[in-house]
Amino acid sequence: MSADTKKRVLIIANELSPYTEFTDFAQILNKLAIKTFDSGLEVRVIMPRFGVINERRHRLHEVVRLSGINVIIDKDDYPLIIKVASLPNARLQVYFMDNEDYFKRKAVFRDDQDNFFDDNAERMIFFCKSALETVKKFGWPPHVIHCHGWMTSLVPLYLKTTYKKEPVFGYSKIIYTAQANQFKEKLNPNFMKKALISNEIKEKDLEPFKDCTNAALTIGAGKSADVVIFGSEKMDKKVVDELKPGRYKKVLKYETGWKEDVTPLLELYKSLTES
């Protein structure tokens, strides 16, 4: 890749204003994506096409040229439908990963009785694998991959194992936003088995995830990331204790000022594209 190649930032998130907002970071990410694009970097965003997202209002449409990807989870094939929309007031593309089994329902993580969906683990695996397969199909090598939200928590591990030798990810530095816990339940116990999507992943690689809690997902993702951003003032103590800065890892503590000015996060992106 030549030195004058435009720098690319990929944001993989389970929330982004105005489509879905679970935490304050949904609006921060919106501002950050727009400011990053305006600064001259190339930006693309990938997120789940939850059933609560109104396709007509947000002008989603299927990207036919990217169709034909099938995502395998535990030997079962799931067709991936990729939709796209332009972020309002910006000229950047948001790609939505869709599948009838996992994202057709008109709910996000819980049913109408407030029960945590039993297949949330598989939905996460599908989304993480779909996002990376889509980038391969783009042939669009990102210098920075910013994963945000617990549904992206397998992406850093997959990039360091299954996708390690993929040329499209050869330059990628990984950021993970660690959030305050979004759920108290545990994922279905079959999560650990189904998350083994290739022979490059060993059971020991999944060891940090074994408790199947929200905190365990955050710790597992953070351990495989190059940079961890604390995306909330109220972080789980176990997460803070486990994800400490080290020789190869940088940690950014949450700043309330990000809601008004995302410049520090943009500077992080720029520093990683140059390292």
C-alpha positions as CSV (number, residue, x, y, z in Angstrom):
1,M,0.0,0.0,0.0
2,S,1.6,3.3,-1.0
3,A,2.2,6.1,1.5
4,D,-0.2,8.4,-0.2
5,T,-3.1,6.0,0.0
6,K,-6.1,7.6,1.7
7,K,-6.5,6.5,5.3
8,R,-9.6,4.5,6.1
9,V,-11.7,4.1,9.3
10,L,-14.3,1.4,9.7
11,I,-16.8,1.7,12.5
12,I,-18.6,-1.5,13.5
13,A,-21.3,-0.7,16.0
14,N,-24.6,-2.0,17.4
15,E,-25.8,1.6,17.9
16,L,-25.6,4.8,16.0
17,S,-27.8,7.8,16.1
18,P,-30.3,8.3,14.5
19,Y,-30.9,4.5,13.8
20,T,-30.6,3.1,17.3
21,E,-29.6,4.7,20.6
22,F,-28.9,2.6,23.7
23,T,-26.3,4.8,25.3
24,D,-24.9,8.3,25.0
25,F,-22.2,6.9,22.7
26,A,-24.7,6.5,19.8
27,Q,-24.7,10.3,19.4
28,I,-20.9,10.6,20.0
29,L,-20.3,8.0,17.3
30,N,-22.5,9.9,14.9
31,K,-20.5,13.1,15.5
32,L,-17.2,11.2,15.3
33,A,-18.1,9.5,12.0
34,I,-19.1,12.9,10.4
35,K,-16.0,14.7,11.8
36,T,-13.7,12.0,10.7
37,F,-15.1,12.1,7.2
38,D,-14.9,15.9,7.1
39,S,-11.2,15.7,8.2
40,G,-10.4,13.9,4.9
41,L,-10.3,10.2,6.1
42,E,-12.5,7.6,4.4
43,V,-15.2,6.3,6.7
44,R,-17.7,3.4,6.5
45,V,-20.0,2.2,9.2
46,I,-21.4,-1.3,9.7
47,M,-24.3,-2.1,12.1
48,P,-27.1,-4.7,12.5
49,R,-30.4,-4.0,10.8
50,F,-32.5,-4.4,13.9
51,G,-36.3,-4.7,13.2
52,V,-37.0,-1.4,15.0
53,I,-35.1,0.5,12.3
54,N,-37.6,2.0,9.9
55,E,-36.3,1.3,6.4
56,R,-38.5,3.7,4.6
57,R,-37.8,6.7,6.9
58,H,-34.1,6.1,6.9
59,R,-34.0,5.1,3.1
60,L,-32.4,1.8,3.4
61,H,-32.0,-0.3,0.3
62,E,-30.4,-3.6,-0.5
63,V,-26.9,-3.6,-2.1
64,V,-27.4,-6.3,-4.7
65,R,-23.8,-6.4,-5.8
66,L,-22.8,-7.5,-2.3
67,S,-25.5,-10.2,-2.1
68,G,-24.6,-13.9,-2.2
69,I,-22.7,-14.1,1.1
70,N,-23.8,-17.0,3.3
71,V,-22.6,-17.0,7.0
72,I,-22.0,-20.3,8.6
73,I,-22.6,-20.7,12.3
74,D,-22.1,-24.1,13.8
75,K,-22.5,-25.8,10.4
76,D,-25.8,-23.9,9.6
77,D,-25.9,-21.5,6.7
78,Y,-27.6,-18.1,7.1
79,P,-28.0,-15.8,4.1
80,L,-26.7,-12.3,4.6
81,I,-28.6,-9.4,3.2
82,I,-26.7,-6.2,3.1
83,K,-28.5,-2.9,3.1
84,V,-27.2,0.6,2.9
85,A,-28.2,4.2,3.8
86,S,-26.5,7.6,3.8
87,L,-26.0,9.0,7.3
88,P,-28.2,12.1,7.5
89,N,-26.4,15.4,6.9
90,A,-23.3,13.5,5.8
91,R,-21.9,11.9,2.7
92,L,-20.9,8.6,4.2
93,Q,-22.4,5.2,3.9
94,V,-23.9,3.0,6.7
95,Y,-24.1,-0.7,5.8
96,F,-26.7,-2.8,7.7
97,M,-26.3,-6.6,8.2
98,D,-29.7,-8.3,7.9
99,N,-31.0,-11.8,8.1
100,E,-34.6,-12.9,8.5
101,D,-33.9,-15.4,11.4
102,Y,-32.0,-12.9,13.5
103,F,-33.1,-9.4,12.7
104,K,-36.7,-9.6,11.3
105,R,-38.2,-9.3,14.7
106,K,-39.5,-5.9,15.8
107,A,-37.3,-5.8,18.9
108,V,-33.7,-5.4,19.7
109,F,-32.4,-7.7,22.5
110,R,-35.7,-8.6,24.4
111,D,-39.1,-9.9,23.7
112,D,-42.4,-8.1,24.7
113,Q,-42.2,-9.8,28.2
114,D,-38.7,-8.3,28.7
115,N,-37.0,-11.7,28.3
116,F,-33.5,-11.6,26.9
117,F,-33.6,-13.4,23.5
118,D,-32.2,-16.9,23.9
119,D,-30.4,-16.6,20.5
120,N,-28.6,-13.3,21.3
121,A,-25.3,-15.1,21.3
122,E,-25.8,-16.5,17.8
123,R,-27.1,-13.1,16.6
124,M,-23.8,-11.6,17.8
125,I,-21.7,-14.2,16.1
126,F,-23.6,-13.7,12.9
127,F,-23.2,-10.0,13.0
128,C,-19.4,-10.1,13.8
129,K,-18.7,-12.6,11.1
130,S,-21.0,-10.8,8.6
131,A,-19.2,-7.5,9.2
132,L,-15.8,-8.9,8.5
133,E,-16.9,-10.9,5.4
134,T,-18.5,-7.8,4.1
135,V,-15.3,-5.8,4.4
136,K,-13.5,-8.7,2.5
137,K,-16.1,-8.4,-0.2
138,F,-15.6,-4.6,-0.4
139,G,-11.9,-5.1,-0.8
140,W,-11.6,-1.9,1.3
141,P,-8.6,-2.3,3.7
142,P,-9.3,-0.2,6.9
143,H,-6.4,1.3,8.8
144,V,-8.5,1.6,11.9
145,I,-11.4,-0.6,13.0
146,H,-13.5,0.8,15.8
147,C,-15.8,-1.7,17.5
148,H,-18.5,-0.3,19.6
149,G,-21.0,-2.2,21.8
150,W,-21.2,-5.7,23.1
151,M,-22.6,-7.2,19.9
152,T,-19.2,-6.4,18.3
153,S,-17.2,-8.0,21.1
154,L,-16.0,-11.0,19.0
155,V,-14.6,-8.9,16.2
156,P,-11.2,-8.1,17.8
157,L,-10.6,-11.8,18.6
158,Y,-11.7,-12.9,15.1
159,L,-9.3,-10.3,13.6
160,K,-6.4,-11.7,15.6
161,T,-7.2,-15.3,14.8
162,T,-9.5,-16.4,11.9
163,Y,-8.9,-13.2,9.8
164,K,-5.3,-12.6,10.8
165,K,-3.8,-13.5,7.4
166,E,-6.5,-11.7,5.3
167,P,-4.7,-9.0,3.3
168,V,-7.6,-6.6,3.7
169,F,-7.0,-6.5,7.4
170,G,-3.2,-6.4,7.2
171,Y,-2.9,-2.8,8.4
172,S,-5.8,-2.7,10.8
173,K,-5.5,-1.3,14.3
174,I,-8.4,-2.3,16.6
175,I,-10.3,0.0,19.0
176,Y,-12.9,-1.4,21.3
177,T,-15.4,0.8,23.2
178,A,-16.0,-0.8,26.6
179,Q,-19.5,0.1,27.8
180,A,-21.3,-0.1,31.2
181,N,-23.1,-3.5,31.3
182,Q,-26.2,-3.5,29.0
183,F,-27.7,-6.8,30.3
184,K,-27.6,-8.9,33.5
185,E,-28.3,-12.2,32.0
186,K,-25.9,-14.8,30.7
187,L,-25.7,-15.8,27.1
188,N,-26.8,-19.2,26.0
189,P,-24.2,-21.8,27.1
190,N,-23.8,-22.9,23.5
191,F,-22.1,-19.6,22.8
192,M,-18.6,-20.8,23.5
193,K,-19.0,-23.7,21.0
194,K,-20.6,-21.6,18.3
195,A,-18.1,-18.8,18.6
196,L,-15.4,-21.2,17.4
197,I,-15.9,-20.3,13.8
198,S,-12.5,-21.6,12.5
199,N,-9.6,-23.9,13.4
200,E,-7.5,-20.7,14.0
201,I,-9.5,-20.1,17.2
202,K,-8.6,-22.2,20.2
203,E,-10.7,-22.8,23.3
204,K,-8.0,-20.9,25.3
205,D,-8.6,-17.8,23.1
206,L,-12.2,-17.8,24.3
207,E,-11.2,-18.2,27.9
208,P,-11.9,-14.5,28.8
209,F,-15.5,-14.9,27.5
210,K,-16.3,-18.1,29.4
211,D,-18.6,-16.5,32.0
212,C,-20.9,-15.5,29.1
213,T,-21.8,-12.2,30.9
214,N,-21.7,-8.7,29.5
215,A,-18.6,-8.0,31.5
216,A,-16.9,-11.1,30.2
217,L,-17.6,-10.1,26.6
218,T,-16.2,-6.6,27.2
219,I,-13.0,-8.1,28.8
220,G,-12.6,-10.6,26.0
221,A,-12.9,-7.9,23.3
222,G,-10.6,-5.6,25.2
223,K,-7.9,-8.1,25.5
224,S,-7.7,-8.5,21.7
225,A,-7.9,-4.8,21.0
226,D,-5.0,-2.4,20.5
227,V,-6.9,0.5,22.2
228,V,-9.8,0.4,24.7
229,I,-12.1,3.4,25.1
230,F,-14.2,3.4,28.3
231,G,-17.5,4.6,26.8
232,S,-19.2,5.3,30.2
233,E,-18.4,6.9,33.5
234,K,-20.0,3.8,35.3
235,M,-17.8,0.9,34.3
236,D,-17.9,-2.5,35.9
237,K,-15.0,-2.7,38.4
238,K,-13.9,-6.1,37.0
239,V,-13.7,-4.6,33.5
240,V,-11.6,-1.7,34.7
241,D,-9.3,-4.1,36.7
242,E,-8.8,-6.4,33.7
243,L,-8.3,-3.8,31.0
244,K,-5.4,-1.9,32.1
245,P,-2.9,-0.1,29.8
246,G,0.2,-2.0,29.0
247,R,3.1,-2.2,26.6
248,Y,0.9,-3.0,23.6
249,K,-2.4,-1.5,24.7
250,K,-3.7,2.0,25.2
251,V,-6.7,2.8,27.4
252,L,-8.7,6.0,27.1
253,K,-11.0,6.9,30.1
254,Y,-14.4,8.4,29.4
255,E,-14.6,12.1,29.1
256,T,-17.9,13.9,29.4
257,G,-16.6,16.5,27.0
258,W,-16.9,14.0,24.1
259,K,-20.6,14.7,23.9
260,E,-19.8,18.2,22.7
261,D,-16.4,17.8,21.1
262,V,-15.1,14.5,19.6
263,T,-11.7,15.9,18.6
264,P,-9.8,13.7,21.1
265,L,-11.3,10.6,19.5
266,L,-10.6,11.9,16.0
267,E,-6.9,12.5,17.0
268,L,-6.8,8.9,18.2
269,Y,-8.0,7.7,14.8
270,K,-5.3,9.8,13.1
271,S,-2.5,8.7,15.4
272,L,-3.4,5.0,14.7
273,T,-3.5,5.6,10.9
274,E,0.0,6.9,11.1
275,S,1.5,4.3,13.4
